[in-house]
């Protein structure tokens, strides 16, 4: 499986905490894939809109900079 081998590479490379990086990547990609529609992105990820909004604030484009 390609994803498994890519994850193995990430596990062995130094850098920021992997879990946070993956959450940021997944949330951002789902949000962009759904044309920045929070309801559709939440459905895609299997979470509520409120959970997605919290994740977007913490790990994505809605975060305070």
Buried (B, 14 or more C-beta within 10 A) or exposed (E): EEEEEEEEEEEEEEEEEEEEEEBBEBBBBBBEEBEEEBEBBBBBBEBEBEEBBBBBEBBBEBEEE
